[in-house]
Amino acid sequence: MDELTLYIANKNYSSWSFRPWIAMTAAGVPFREVLIPFDNPAGNPKFKDISPTGRVPVLHHGNVRVWESLAIIEYVAELFPEKRIWPEPAAERAVARSISMEMLSGFRALRNACPMNIRRPKGRLDLAEDVKAGVDADVARILAMWKELLERSGGPFLFGEFCGADAMFAPVINRFAAYELVMDAAVLDYMAAVRGHPAWKSWETAALAEPWIVPEDEV
Ligand SMILES: N[C@@H](CCC(=O)N[C@@H](CS)C(=O)NCC(=O)O)C(=O)O
């Protein structure tokens, strides 16, 4: 099989890069990583050379190009069915995919107000009323979803074992921790389990060693 190459941006800030990277690393999928750091707040013109959207992550596999974080996870799950990136049975997989799509297309208030920032010291934000209302609504929906799933699976991850859905929410776990957005004990246990995963630790160690600062994401 041709080598898989995953192009990503800064580990400290690139939340979309983090998702397929942690899914593939946690599952033990062999791949080569190429990191192209942001050279402006929105990206890097070099992304256009490697990705049809000019965005990362993008996966190269021979002549195949896969962009969009969730599409990358799906592609790799099909290439390596034995790695069980999605849960069994089909009904659980459907829920895992539903919440992953919800992540991909939603929670904009949270994403905009609270950028992923692995090295950020913990601390709450003083948000304007309307922004806070949007963030609170996003947090409430995610908490309700996670609590229901954790109760059903018994943890430590959303569907028991670490899966693609945990990967899709990994950057949210950083946001919840860094901006002190949650208090719920079961959710804090879940966050600790993800943050204790060797794949998370490996990403975090590399993020903390990065020299680059993106001022727009330092809120
Ligand atoms: N929906 C895409 C989002 C990708 C995305 O926005 N990536 C950011 C980096 S985290 C990017 O490349 N930004 C550059 C730009 O927008 O020019 C995905 O899931 O992969």
The ligand as an SDF file (V2000), in Angstrom:
LIG
                    3D

 20 19  0  0  0  0  0  0  0  0999 V2000
  -13.8760   21.7020    7.4900 N   0  0  0  0  0  0  0  0  0  0  0  0
  -12.4440   21.5860    7.3580 C   0  0  0  0  0  0  0  0  0  0  0  0
  -11.7970   22.8060    8.0420 C   0  0  0  0  0  0  0  0  0  0  0  0
  -10.3340   22.9390    7.7070 C   0  0  0  0  0  0  0  0  0  0  0  0
   -9.7570   24.2590    8.1840 C   0  0  0  0  0  0  0  0  0  0  0  0
  -10.4590   25.2920    8.3050 O   0  0  0  0  0  0  0  0  0  0  0  0
   -8.4440   24.2540    8.4240 N   0  0  0  0  0  0  0  0  0  0  0  0
   -7.7430   25.4500    8.8250 C   0  0  0  0  0  0  0  0  0  0  0  0
   -6.6120   25.0950    9.7800 C   0  0  0  0  0  0  0  0  0  0  0  0
   -7.2170   24.4780   11.3210 S   0  0  0  0  0  0  0  0  0  0  0  0
   -7.0950   26.0610    7.6030 C   0  0  0  0  0  0  0  0  0  0  0  0
   -6.4790   25.3690    6.8250 O   0  0  0  0  0  0  0  0  0  0  0  0
   -7.2340   27.3660    7.4160 N   0  0  0  0  0  0  0  0  0  0  0  0
   -6.6280   28.0300    6.3130 C   0  0  0  0  0  0  0  0  0  0  0  0
   -7.5810   28.9100    5.5560 C   0  0  0  0  0  0  0  0  0  0  0  0
   -8.7800   28.9470    5.8840 O   0  0  0  0  0  0  0  0  0  0  0  0
   -7.0870   29.6110    4.6460 O   0  0  0  0  0  0  0  0  0  0  0  0
  -11.9900   20.2530    7.9610 C   0  0  0  0  0  0  0  0  0  0  0  0
  -12.7750   19.6220    8.6890 O   0  0  0  0  0  0  0  0  0  0  0  0
  -10.8840   19.7870    7.6720 O   0  0  0  0  0  0  0  0  0  0  0  0
  1  2  1  0
  2  3  1  0
  2 18  1  0
  3  4  1  0
  4  5  1  0
  5  6  2  0
  5  7  1  0
  7  8  1  0
  8  9  1  0
  8 11  1  0
  9 10  1  0
 11 12  2  0
 11 13  1  0
 13 14  1  0
 14 15  1  0
 15 16  2  0
 15 17  1  0
 18 19  2  0
 18 20  1  0
M  END
$$$$
